């Protein structure tokens, strides 16, 4: 009996004598760490290649390497800090995040029509990159602390207010692309927290209505001759934007909702009237928000949406980016043209090749095999996010890991779809690969939070 217990006693003594540093290394997620490092190294190589045509590519490489070093330091610091401290002070984190966004509106630097940068001496950073991680932690902390309220409708108000506060301040910059990630992240966190499926369906229904109105407007704008011949569809087209036609269509929607409710009563269908009311409100909100969005779009943004449906409609203008990106990807074939030997990038045919379209440079120079390997690294990253969320010691850790995983998944999917002409050009970076210090540091900081959750999965 004593002999059978001796290994357990020995193990207990070994654990007791183990230093915190050795325990940290033993529980460290080396797969996630090595995966991210490989992505960053690939990114720095591709940044150097993409910047060859600018002259002095070592300057861009040096800035990216410096951001990598800073991000790596931040990642290790966050990995050693107990992530639960963020869950204990969500209000402080929330107000610090909003303060940064307000500060950039007051003293930030404007670049390409967007006031999104703060300067600390020679260093510049984009607060919106940091604030998205803060928003994930704040929403996760609130949902974990109020998990009994999440299945109820009123439990959605605070998470939405947190997100809308960030989105509203970022839109004032204005930086529409940076706001897109907040909503899929919010849906992922709410789903994991146990939100009622009906409420998630309402949110998705809102998105479907808003997206449909946007698609109808852009689709009809490509067929002016058709609109001239069909007055009804021309009326619908004009109703997608704020105006007289818009108000008439909203009155028609109101009448349709009332008629549907009346028909349900006449047919003795046991459908509560509140359902019709909520569906009507969601449809109205989706249509109205899409119309307001269309009214606020600038000319070049409208062109980007238009060329998403038909890039060759403006091949030398707004559709130029997508067409050249598709050419670059296709010309790489299986093994590529060779590192530093891409023609689309070196000759300047591919715009924004070191940021938005860096994956096109990778596909042209290294081909399908290397591109597939990079995609595999992203899949490993998402797998580790899911695994860490499942092994987390508490609900806050699980929700934070899910939110970070949704953020990486959204950025990766949209960036890859964009270079292949399957999504509008939004200017979103490809995490760890695209040139940009703020994006790289914030992405590595998010990985630091994931590592902290994983290291403490056995702590009680």
N, C-alpha and C positions, 0 to 999 in steps of 0.2 A: 504493500500500500504506500509506504514511504517512498519507495523507488519510483512508483508511477507518478507521484506528485513532484518529484525533484526537478523535472524539466520546467514545470510551471513556476516553481519557486525560483529557479535560476533565471527564467525569463523575466519574472517580476523584479528581481534584483538588478538585472541588466537594464530594464526600462527605468528603474529608479536612479541608476547611476548615469544614465544617458544625459548628456548636456543638451540644452535647448537648441544649440546650433546643429548638433548631429540629428536631433529629432526633426528639425526643420528640413535638413537635407534628405532625410529618409522619407518624409511625406511630400516632398517637393514634386510637382508635376513636370518631370523632365521631358515627357513627350510634347506637352504644350509649349514649353520653353524652346526646345530645339526646333519645333515646327515654326514658331514665330521668328526665330533667328534666321532660319533658312529663307523665309519670305522677305525679311528685311534685307538680307544679303542680295537676294535676287533683285529686289527693288533698287538697291544702290547701283548694281551693275547696269540695270536698264536705264536708270537716270543718267548715268555717265554716257551710255550709248545714245540716248535720245537727245542729249545736249551737245553732241559733237558739232552739229551744224551751227550752234550759237558761238562757237569759239570758247576756249578756256573751260572745257567741261569739268575740269578738276575743281573749279569753284562751286559748281552745283553739287558735285559729288561730296566736296568737303562740308558744305552746309547740311546735306542729307546725313552724312556720317556724324556730324556734331549733334544733330537732332536725334539720331539713333543712340548716341552715347548718353545724352540727357534722358531720353525716354527709357533706356535700359536702367539708369540709376533710379528714376521715378518708379519703374516697375518693381525693382528689388525692395525699395523702401516701402511701397504699398503691400508687397508680399509679406514683409516682416511685421507690418502693423495689423492688428486684429481688425478685420473688416467690420465687426459689429459696432465699432465706434461711430461709423456713419449712420447706423440705424438708431443710435442713442440720441443723436443731435440732428434730426432731419430738418427742423425749422431753421437752424443756423446754416446748414448747407444750402437750403432753399434760398434764403435771403442773400447769402454770399454769391450764389449763382446769378440771381437776378441783378445784384449790384454790379457784377462784371458786365452784364449785358447793357445796363443803363450807362455805365461808365464809358463803354465803347461808343455809345450814341452821342455822348457829350464831348469826348476828347479823342475819339478814334480817328484813324486816317482813312480817307476815301481812296479806293482803288477800283477802277472799272465801274464806277457808279455805285459801289457798295462800301459803306462805312463799317468795316468789320475787323479792323486791326488795332491793337494797342502796342505801344512801343515802350520798352524798358532799356533806354540807352540804344545800343546798336541792335538789340534783339527785338523781334516783333512776334507776336502770337495772336491767334484768333480765338477770342473767348468762347465763341459758339461751339468750338470743338471740345473744350473742357466742360462746358455747361451741359452738354448732352449726357455725359457720364454722371454729372451731379443729378440731373433730372431722373435718370434711371435709378440711382440710389435713393432719392427722395420718394419716388413713387413706390419703389419696392419696400421701403421702410414703412410707409403709411399703410400699404396693403397688408404687410405682415403684422402690424400692430392693431389693425382693425379688420381682421379676417372674418369676423362674424358679420360685418356690414357689407362685405364684398358681394355676396349673392343678391343683395337688395339693390334696387334702382338708385337709392340715395347714396349707396356706397361708391358709385361711379363719379359723383360730382367732384370730390376732392382730387382724385387722380387726373381728371380732365382739366380741372382748373390749374393744376401744377404744370401740365403740358402746355395748355393754352397760354399761360403766362410767359413761358419760354418762347413759344412759337410767335406770339404777338410782338415781343421785343426784337426777335430776329427778323421778322418781316419788316420792321421799321428801318432796318439797315439799308436797303432791303436785300435779303438773301433767301430767296424762296427755296433753293436747293437744299440748304441746311435744315430746313424745317420738315422735310419729307420723312426723315428717319424716325421722328417722334411717334408717329401714329402706329406703324407696325410694331414698334417696341412696346407701346402702351397696350396694344391688343395681346401681345405675347405674355406680358406680365399679368394682365387681367384674366386671361385664359388659365394660366398656371395657378393663379390665386383662387380660382373657383367661381368666377363670375357666371351668372345665369346665362345659359346658351341663347336664350331669347334676346337678352340685351346685346350680346355679341352679334347676333343676327341683325339687330336694329342698326348697330354701328356699321356693319358690312353693307346693309341696305342703303344707308346714307352714302357710303362711298360709291356704291354702284350707281345711284341716281346722279351724284355729282359727276362721276366719270362719264356717264352716258350723255349728260347734257354737254359736257366738254367735247366728247367725241362727235356728237351731232353737229355742233357748231363748226368744228374743224373740218369734218367730212363734207358738209355742205359748202363751206368756203372754197373747196377745191372744185366745185361744180357750179360756177356762176350762171352758165347757160341753162342748166336744169332749173335753177331758182327762178329765172326769168319766165320760163314756160309754165311753172306750177306755182300759183299764188299761195296755195295752202302751205306747201313746204317752205316757201319763202317767209311766210308768217311765222312758222315754227322756228326757222333759223333766226329771225330777228328777236323772237321771244327768248332765246337763250341768253340774251344780254338785257340789262336793266333798261326798260323803256315801256311804252304803251302796250306793245305786244306782250311783254313779260307780265304786266298786271292782268291783262285779259286771260292769259293762260293760268295764272294763279287762281283767278276767280273760277275758271273752268275746273281746276283741280279740286277746289272747295266744293263745288256742286257735285262732282263725281264722288267725293267721299261721302257727302250727305245722301246721295242716291244709293250708294252701296250699303250704307247703314240702314236706310229705309227698306231696301230689298231684303236684307237679312231679317229684319223684323217681320215683314210680310210673309216670308217663307218659314218663319218660326225657327230660324237657325239660332242656336244658343251661342252666339258670338258676342261677348261683351262689347258695348259701344266704345269703351276706352281703347280697344285695339285699333278700331278704325281711326280714332282720334290721333293715336301715336303714329300710325303709319302715315297719315296725312301730314303730321308735323315733321316727320323725318324726311318725307319726300319734298316738302316745302323747303326745309332747311338745306337739303342737298341741292335742289335746283337754285335756290337763292345764293348759296355760297359759291356755286360754280359760276353763276352770272356775275357776282361781285368780283370773282377771280378774273374772269374774262375782261371785265371793265378795267381792271388794274394792270393788265398785261401791257408791257411795252412792245414796240414794233418788232424788235428782234426776237422777243420771247414768243410772239405769235407765229413768227416764221419758223421757229424751232418746232413748235407743235405741228405746224402744217407739213414740214418736211419729214416729220416722223411717219406720217401716212404716205407721203410720196416724196422721197429725197430728191428725185430727179426733176421735180417741179422747179427747183431753183438750184441747179447743179453747181453754179459758180458762186452762190451766195450761202443761204442758210443750210442747204443740203450738201455743201462741199465737205464738211467734216465727216459725215456719215459715209458718203461715197468713198472717200479716200481711205477711211478706216477699213471698210469692207475689202477694198483693193489690197491694202497692206496685209490683212489677215489671210486672204486667199492666196496671195503670192508666196507666202511662207511655206505652204504645202506641208510635207511631213517633217522634214528636218530643218527647214528654214534656209535663208540665204547666207547664214553665218553671222556670228556676233560682230557688231560694229559694221556690218555690210549691207544693211537695209537701204533700199533706194528711196522708198516713200518718205522715210524719216530724214535721211541724210540730205536729200534734195529739197526738203521743205514742203513737200506736198501734203504732209499730215500736220494739221494745226494742233496746238496744245499737246504735242506728243509726249512731253515729260510729265504731264499732269493727267488730264482727262483721258487721253488716248494712249497711255503708256502700254496697255496690254496689246494694242495693235502693233507697237514696235516689237514687243516680245514675240508675238506670233509671226511677224515677218522675218525676224532675224533667227529665231530658234525653232520655229515651226510648231506643228501640232503636238509633237511628243513633249517638248518642253512646256508648252502651254497646258497640256494635260497634267503634267507633273505639278505645276503651280495650282491648278484647280484641285488636285488631290490634296495639296497642303491646306487649302481652304476648307475642304471637306473634313480633314483631320481636326482643324481648328473648331469647326462647328460640333464635331463629335465630342471633343473635350469639353466644350461649353455645356452640352447636354449631360455628359457624364458628371461634371462638377455640380450641376444643378441637382441631379439625382442623389448625389452623395453628401450634399451640404448638411450641416448639423442643424440648421433651422430654416424656417420659411423665408426669412429675409435673404439668406445666402442663396437659396434656390431661385427666388424671384430676381435677384440681382444678376445671377449667372444667366438666366433666361433672357433678361433684358439686354445684356451685353451680347449674347449669342444672336439675338434678333437684329441688333445693330450691325454686327459684322455680316450677317446673312443678307440684310437689305442692301448694304453698301456694295457687297460683292456682286449680288444678282443684278442690281441696277447698272453698275459700272460695266459689267460684262455684256449685259443686254444693250447698253448704249453703244459700245464699240461695234456691235454686230448689227446695228440698225433696228433692234427690237424694242427700244425705248427712246424717248426724246433725250436730247443732249441736255443734261441737268447740271453738269459741272461737278458731280460728286466724285471724290477721290476713290481709288482702289486701295483699301487698307494695306499698309506696310509696303506697297509697291510704288504708288504715285509720289511724285516730288511734292514736298510740303512738310515743313517742320512741325507745325501745329497738329496736323493730322497724324503724323507718325508718333509724336509724343503722347497725344491723347489715346491713341490705339494701344500703345505699350502700357500706358497707365491703366487702361481697362483690363489688360492681361494681368497686370499686377493685382488687381482686385480679384480676378479669377484664381490666381495662385494663392492668395490669402484665404479664400474660401476653401480651396482644396487642402491646404496645409492643415487647417483647423477642423477638418471634417470629423476627427475622432475626439476633439476636445469637449469636455463637459463643463 
